[in-house]
Amino acid sequence: MNVGCGIAGYPWGRFLLWNIAGEFFGVALYISLGEIFSDRVMALDSVLGNVTWGILALTIALVIGRILLNYSRPRP
């Protein structure tokens, strides 16, 4: 937006006014959403952390199992 406004020759004062207003409302929105959903985010983080470690462990087990299966097959 900054480059587009500069190229278009948008007046500095109006740009600054709307930029500050936009930043204020953007920050207020993120803070409000964080306050509303903070308990759900912490619960989701806990669940996804456990699921991620489970998927990683399963993937490693499958890779090691495949390697061991290849080594146990008789070679012609």
C-alpha positions as protocol buffer text, in pm:
chain_id: "A"
residue {
  index: 1
  type: MET
  ca { x: 0 y: 0 z: 0 }
}
residue {
  index: 2
  type: ASN
  ca { x: 276 y: 244 z: 84 }
}
residue {
  index: 3
  type: VAL
  ca { x: 441 y: 215 z: -256 }
}
residue {
  index: 4
  type: GLY
  ca { x: 104 y: 235 z: -435 }
}
residue {
  index: 5
  type: CYS
  ca { x: 8 y: 549 z: -247 }
}
residue {
  index: 6
  type: GLY
  ca { x: 346 y: 704 z: -319 }
}
residue {
  index: 7
  type: ILE
  ca { x: 325 y: 630 z: -691 }
}
residue {
  index: 8
  type: ALA
  ca { x: -31 y: 765 z: -707 }
}
residue {
  index: 9
  type: GLY
  ca { x: 77 y: 1087 z: -537 }
}
residue {
  index: 10
  type: TYR
  ca { x: -163 y: 1045 z: -245 }
}
residue {
  index: 11
  type: PRO
  ca { x: -137 y: 1343 z: -6 }
}
residue {
  index: 12
  type: TRP
  ca { x: 92 y: 1274 z: 291 }
}
residue {
  index: 13
  type: GLY
  ca { x: -145 y: 1404 z: 557 }
}
residue {
  index: 14
  type: ARG
  ca { x: -442 y: 1196 z: 442 }
}
residue {
  index: 15
  type: PHE
  ca { x: -221 y: 890 z: 401 }
}
residue {
  index: 16
  type: LEU
  ca { x: -84 y: 930 z: 754 }
}
residue {
  index: 17
  type: LEU
  ca { x: -432 y: 976 z: 901 }
}
residue {
  index: 18
  type: TRP
  ca { x: -574 y: 665 z: 736 }
}
residue {
  index: 19
  type: ASN
  ca { x: -259 y: 466 z: 801 }
}
residue {
  index: 20
  type: ILE
  ca { x: -274 y: 538 z: 1175 }
}
residue {
  index: 21
  type: ALA
  ca { x: -647 y: 461 z: 1184 }
}
residue {
  index: 22
  type: GLY
  ca { x: -592 y: 134 z: 998 }
}
residue {
  index: 23
  type: GLU
  ca { x: -309 y: 30 z: 1230 }
}
residue {
  index: 24
  type: PHE
  ca { x: -520 y: 112 z: 1536 }
}
residue {
  index: 25
  type: PHE
  ca { x: -818 y: -93 z: 1419 }
}
residue {
  index: 26
  type: GLY
  ca { x: -596 y: -379 z: 1300 }
}
residue {
  index: 27
  type: VAL
  ca { x: -422 y: -404 z: 1634 }
}
residue {
  index: 28
  type: ALA
  ca { x: -752 y: -373 z: 1820 }
}
residue {
  index: 29
  type: LEU
  ca { x: -894 y: -658 z: 1608 }
}
residue {
  index: 30
  type: TYR
  ca { x: -601 y: -891 z: 1677 }
}
residue {
  index: 31
  type: ILE
  ca { x: -601 y: -812 z: 2049 }
}
residue {
  index: 32
  type: SER
  ca { x: -978 y: -870 z: 2070 }
}
residue {
  index: 33
  type: LEU
  ca { x: -956 y: -1201 z: 1885 }
}
residue {
  index: 34
  type: GLY
  ca { x: -667 y: -1307 z: 2106 }
}
residue {
  index: 35
  type: GLU
  ca { x: -864 y: -1224 z: 2419 }
}
residue {
  index: 36
  type: ILE
  ca { x: -1175 y: -1407 z: 2297 }
}
residue {
  index: 37
  type: PHE
  ca { x: -1002 y: -1723 z: 2172 }
}
residue {
  index: 38
  type: SER
  ca { x: -698 y: -1744 z: 2406 }
}
residue {
  index: 39
  type: ASP
  ca { x: -829 y: -2040 z: 2605 }
}
residue {
  index: 40
  type: ARG
  ca { x: -915 y: -2233 z: 2289 }
}
residue {
  index: 41
  type: VAL
  ca { x: -576 y: -2158 z: 2135 }
}
residue {
  index: 42
  type: MET
  ca { x: -394 y: -2299 z: 2438 }
}
residue {
  index: 43
  type: ALA
  ca { x: -605 y: -2616 z: 2430 }
}
residue {
  index: 44
  type: LEU
  ca { x: -552 y: -2651 z: 2055 }
}
residue {
  index: 45
  type: ASP
  ca { x: -178 y: -2601 z: 2098 }
}
residue {
  index: 46
  type: SER
  ca { x: -167 y: -2881 z: 2352 }
}
residue {
  index: 47
  type: VAL
  ca { x: -361 y: -3121 z: 2132 }
}
residue {
  index: 48
  type: LEU
  ca { x: -171 y: -3038 z: 1814 }
}
residue {
  index: 49
  type: GLY
  ca { x: 160 y: -3069 z: 1994 }
}
residue {
  index: 50
  type: ASN
  ca { x: 75 y: -3423 z: 2102 }
}
residue {
  index: 51
  type: VAL
  ca { x: -60 y: -3515 z: 1758 }
}
residue {
  index: 52
  type: THR
  ca { x: 253 y: -3380 z: 1590 }
}
residue {
  index: 53
  type: TRP
  ca { x: 480 y: -3592 z: 1807 }
}
residue {
  index: 54
  type: GLY
  ca { x: 261 y: -3895 z: 1741 }
}
residue {
  index: 55
  type: ILE
  ca { x: 278 y: -3846 z: 1365 }
}
residue {
  index: 56
  type: LEU
  ca { x: 655 y: -3797 z: 1383 }
}
residue {
  index: 57
  type: ALA
  ca { x: 698 y: -4116 z: 1587 }
}
residue {
  index: 58
  type: LEU
  ca { x: 477 y: -4313 z: 1347 }
}
residue {
  index: 59
  type: THR
  ca { x: 670 y: -4183 z: 1046 }
}
residue {
  index: 60
  type: ILE
  ca { x: 1004 y: -4277 z: 1200 }
}
residue {
  index: 61
  type: ALA
  ca { x: 872 y: -4623 z: 1292 }
}
residue {
  index: 62
  type: LEU
  ca { x: 749 y: -4679 z: 935 }
}
residue {
  index: 63
  type: VAL
  ca { x: 1081 y: -4569 z: 784 }
}
residue {
  index: 64
  type: ILE
  ca { x: 1282 y: -4792 z: 1018 }
}
residue {
  index: 65
  type: GLY
  ca { x: 1042 y: -5081 z: 954 }
}
residue {
  index: 66
  type: ARG
  ca { x: 1083 y: -5041 z: 578 }
}
residue {
  index: 67
  type: ILE
  ca { x: 1462 y: -5036 z: 610 }
}
residue {
  index: 68
  type: LEU
  ca { x: 1461 y: -5347 z: 829 }
}
residue {
  index: 69
  type: LEU
  ca { x: 1223 y: -5523 z: 588 }
}
residue {
  index: 70
  type: ASN
  ca { x: 1456 y: -5451 z: 296 }
}
residue {
  index: 71
  type: TYR
  ca { x: 1754 y: -5588 z: 491 }
}
residue {
  index: 72
  type: SER
  ca { x: 1570 y: -5905 z: 596 }
}
residue {
  index: 73
  type: ARG
  ca { x: 1470 y: -6009 z: 242 }
}
residue {
  index: 74
  type: PRO
  ca { x: 1698 y: -6262 z: 77 }
}
residue {
  index: 75
  type: ARG
  ca { x: 1901 y: -6125 z: -210 }
}
residue {
  index: 76
  type: PRO
  ca { x: 1925 y: -6322 z: -535 }
}
